[in-house]
């Protein structure tokens, strides 16, 4: 047992020494890059592929000094085998810890590495400079003696770029992640293939950035379409997501017909990917095409009959189609699914209210007092149905001004039926500051 403990301690201190030497490694690499820079300008050495091969390797090494050991999901203990004790550890809610070093931050969540940040940039775009060096070596290597080594270097760079991209995404650095995806695509071309997945990732990073920069929608759409054209295929539960993203990107670039095409095609290919169904619902609802909207909502409700949002949407569309009873039933179903959901309460009351207004219009069209009074009673009965529903809605959102205004008008209208409404009118007036 003592031997095992001693071995772990030895490994730990080896790791400490390894990290402590990083600044020395950077200096050594920089000195060698400076020497190599002079060699590239020499008339003889500058035309030697080996000079550029060395340069590419130096920049790869420069990139990996701090981050070469890192990978997402690395346990804290394993990370500590490679790095000395941090300058400080910052903790936050949700099991998050940040280990701060002189040139690096390691962000852990629930005991595993989630992301990392180099706080000091020792070299600018080292992987890009490595690629440039290998390309120069290729151009000078007329007989292709170094092709195998260069291709192995490109493969190694691609692995680093993949890790880099997902780390940038974890840090929500979407613009940087987008650039990294494009870099990976270009390196893959040097290896002779189209990196289909990274066209998708490039689109996804631009898409993520589009929420704060609308100019990125075109970039997202362009890369998604390239991924699709190159045969990108999703697996598992994500099948259909690409078409959903294509729908949103198209819609946000203003091409509604293209958006509809992607939603319809995606839904035909992946009917179990529910977001495509919702895309079609939103598309037709936004255009007031109620029959088409209802068609897709009913399909969605059939799959998820207890979804309050879907049932509420069904109630709205049925109301717009004049199907009052069916609309009220849908709102009731939404309320049963989620009694604290404000919108179906409010809309149910408004449905009663609007129906009562129509009945009142009928009453006003009567030519006799008897006919008017009879229909007015029917209208008032319908107005009365809205009151308890609105009162419940007001319980859910006590400061909702519109709810109070409608309730006040109903209390005032029916105050002769119920004397308690006078006090309720005063309460609302006080809340409204009248």
Buried (B, 14 or more C-beta within 10 A) or exposed (E): EEEEEEEEEEEBEEBBEBBEEBBEBBEBBBEBBEEBEEBBEEEEBBEBBBBBBBBBBBBBBBBBBBBEBBBEEBEBEBBBBBBBEBEEEEEEEEEEBBBBBBBBBBBBBEEBBBBBBBEEEBBEBBBBBBBBBBBBBBEBBEEEEBEEBBBEBBEBBBEBBBBBBBBBBBBEBBBBBBBBBBBBBEBBEBEEEBBBBBBBBBBBBBBBBBEEEEEBBBBBBBBBBBBBEBEBEBEEEEBBBBBBBBBBBBBBBEBEEBBBBBBBBBBEEBEEBBBBBBBBBBBBBEEEEBEBBBBBBEBBBEEBEEBBBBBBBBBBBBBBBEBBEBBBBBBBBBBEBBEEBBBBBBBBBBBBBBBBEEBBEBBEEBEEEEEBEEBBEBBBBBBBBBBEBBBBBBEBBEEBEEBBEBBBBBBBBBBEEEEEBEEBBEEBEEBEEE
